[in-house]
Amino acid sequence: MRMSDIIEQFIKDMLEQSEHDEVEFQRNELAHKFNCVPSQINYVISTRFKPTQGYYVESRRGGGGSIIIKKRLLNADDIFLDFTENIGDSISQMDAEIMISNLLSYNLLDEEQSRLLRVATSDNVLKLENNIKDQVRARLFKNMLINMDWRV
């Protein structure tokens, strides 16, 4: 297991044990616990605890830099809106994969829908110049999500 995965799981375990679906910790203390640099903690938080993944993150400056992570209770409409807004004008294949995995984990997609989304948004299909590939992927991904049957 990679260090990022271990840190992510540790934070998720803290959230599960929390009474209010909220945890607060010092970035430096967590980095010390896992014998890593604080920027690795930042990386995990910015890639694994996004609003589209059901989390709200608040960062406080000073005093060692505390982080508050809150688990958001989302309904299907909230998730759909977050996802379509977060795609933006451009999206990489990796970010599309993460969003598809999250939709699957929220049970908003079934396996076949997620497979079709992955295929349609893959670099293997989008054989375009790099400067437009992510833009085309974003338009394709948004349109597929908008036209999908969300009653899984």
N, C-alpha and C positions, 0 to 999 in steps of 0.2 A: 504494500500500500504506500502511495506517495505521501509526502509530508502534508501537502495541501489537503488531501483526502482525510488525513488523520485530524488536522486542525478543524476542518469542516465538521467532521463527526463529533468532535469534542464540543464544539459550540452547539450543535443540534442536540446533543445529550443534555447540555446545560439548559437549553430551552425546554426540553421535555420535563425536566425536573422542576422547572420554575412554575410557581402558582399562577402567574399572570402572563405567561407566554412572552416573557421579556427577560433579557439578561444584560448586565452591565459589567464590563471588565476593562482593565488597563491593557492597552496594546503592548506596552513594554513587558508587563508581567507575563502575558500570554506568550510573547516571543521568547522570554527567558525560560518558561516552562517547556517549550518545545525546542529550545536551543537553536533558534533561527533568528533572522533579522526581522525587525518590525514591518518592513515592506512586504514580507511574505504574509504576514497577518492581513495587511491592507489588500493584498492580491486575493486572498481567500474571501475576504468580506466583499470586495467589489465584484467578484465573479460568481460567488456561490450564494449570496444573500441579497439578491436584487428584488425590487418590487414585483417583477414578473414571476419570481419564484416564491412569492408570498411573504416577503420580509420588508420591514421598514428599518433603515439604519440611520442612527444619529451619531455624529462624531463630535466630541467636545474637546476643545483645545485646552492646553495647560494642565498642570498636575499629572503629567505622564500620558495624557491623551486617552481619555476614556471613550469607549464605544458602547452604545446601547443598541441592541438588536431586538426588534419586536416581531413576533409572528403575527401576520395579518390573517384574519379570517375572511376569505374571499368567496364570493359566489361566482357562478359561471359567467355572468355578465361582466363583473369586475375583472375577472381574469382575461376574458376576451378583449375588453377595452384596453387593459394594460398591455397585452401582447401586441395588438395592432398598433398602438401608439409607440411602443418601444421598438418596433421594426424600423421606423423612420424611413428615410429615402434610400438607405443602403444597409445591407446586412451580410456578414460573412457566412460561409458555410458552417463554421463552428458555432456561431451564435444562433443560427437557424436550428442546428442540431440540438442545442441546449433548450431552446424554446419548445421544440417538438417533444423532447424528453419530459419537460415540465408539464406540458399539456397532457401527455400520456399519464404522468404520475398523478395529476388531478382528476384522472378518469374522464377527461373531456374529449379524448380521442380514443379510438380502438386501435389495435395493432395494425390493421390494414390501412387505416387513414394515416397513421404515423409513417408507415412504410412508404406510402405514396407521396406524402409531403417530403420525406427525406430524398426520395429519388428525384422528384421534380426540382428540388432546390440544390441538388448536388453539383459540384464542379464538373463531374463527368457529363452531365446533361447540358450545363451552361458553358459550352465551349465558345466563350466570348473573350474579347480583350479584357484584361484585368481592370482597366479604368471604368468599365461599364457593367461588369459581371455582377457585382454586389448590388448595383442599382436595379438591374433586371430581376435578380433574385428577390429583392425586397418587394417589388411590384407583384411578382408572381406569388410569393408567399402570402402577402396581404390579401390578394384576390381569392386565393384558395381558402384561406381562413374565413373570409367574409361569406363565401358561398358554401361552406361546409354545414352539414347537419350536426348541430351541437347537442342533440339529445341522445348521447351515448348511454 
